[in-house]
Amino acid sequence: MSSPQVDFEINGTVVAPGSRQRLELPVARLPTHTMMSLPITIINGVQSGPRLWLSAAIHGDEINGVEIIRQVLAQVEPKQLSGTLIAAPIVNVFGFIEQSRYLPDRRDLNRSFPGSPRGSLAARLAHLFMQEVVSRCSHGIDLHTASHYRTNWPHIRANLQDVETCRCAQAFGTPLVIHAATRDGSLRQAAAQRGIPILLYEAGEALRFDQDAIQMGVDGALRVMSLLEMIPLKAPPPAMAPLAVTDTKWVRTPSSGILHTDITLGQRVSKKQKLGFVADAFGDKSVKIAAPCNGIVIGSTQNPLVSQGDGVFHIAVCSD
């Protein structure tokens, strides 16, 4: 049985049980000497329970997650919440303003964790997020899209060998979950090293809202909160259990030219199946691009102008 919740304190602000608080965590000053801050919302429930963070826009041009978090916050009532929800919809404020993936010094924030209080701007922001958000939580969900000129089919990346992480990944309810190793300097790696189960949701493309991907992200976050007994169930269960895979492959174009695509995201393909072709502008030469394995298409380029060696399709490997 849950016990009554206690005050939640962060950066000198106290959030009482059954209340919601918006606050700004100071990050750094701009050249104009204007302070740039990290905006977060805290919802502290009335009963004790897990502490979950939701984060988005670690890459500043990945905006689907910003809308996902907005919609989740609109559905969570403090008086019905057990535990604490910490929402950080725009982690890379600098990149978000510039509509850029990176920070002003061109560093990738998601290669800068756990950070340092005396390092680069990226390292300092990563350190702040780890200290003020991640270290206070028991679980996390980090929301992403594909990088520029690419799009992703909705899927979860997580350490499926960890029982609690796998349980949350299954509950999120994307059609596909990928057991993926962590990347050096990523938020997922830094959280996992602290023993915190974390899911990475990938869906859509940069600087575009994808309503289907957004709805799946909202439903998934609410399902995880329900699984953790933080809220009553607010989203229907997924139509089928997610398919788990352990390997993915990039398909690279063998020549430069204009890409013509014959497949769609989420489509199952078989080894040697034609995925598309690359032709010159006059149609004199074309080169077939074939699937290297059986699998499901989880990512593709959106730019038809390709150079030899470019990754144009991303396939989750599955034989069944």
Number of C-alpha atoms within 10 A of each C-alpha: 5 10 10 13 19 16 15 17 13 14 10 6 12 12 20 17 23 21 16 20 14 13 14 12 15 14 17 15 11 10 7 6 8 9 11 15 18 20 16 20 18 23 27 29 31 23 22 19 20 17 23 25 23 26 25 26 27 28 28 26 26 31 27 28 30 22 19 25 22 14 16 17 18 8 12 20 15 21 16 14 26 28 28 29 26 24 25 25 26 25 24 28 22 20 23 21 11 13 16 21 25 21 20 13 9 11 15 21 28 22 17 23 25 25 24 17 13 9 13 14 20 25 23 21 27 29 21 21 22 20 13 14 21 24 13 17 19 18 26 27 24 22 27 28 29 21 17 16 13 18 24 24 25 25 26 29 23 24 25 22 10 12 11 14 20 20 15 25 32 22 23 29 27 26 19 21 28 22 18 17 13 15 12 14 18 18 27 26 21 22 21 19 11 11 12 19 25 28 25 23 26 26 28 26 27 26 20 13 16 17 13 12 24 22 15 22 28 22 25 28 27 24 27 24 27 17 16 20 15 25 22 16 15 13 15 11 14 17 9 9 14 19 14 20 18 15 13 19 17 18 20 17 23 17 20 16 20 18 25 16 18 10 16 14 17 19 12 17 23 17 12 12 15 16 20 20 19 25 18 15 10 7 9 7 10 18 16 16 24 18 21 17 19 18 24 22 25 25 26 24 22 15 12 14 14 19 17 12 12 16 18 23 26 23 25 25 21 18 12 6
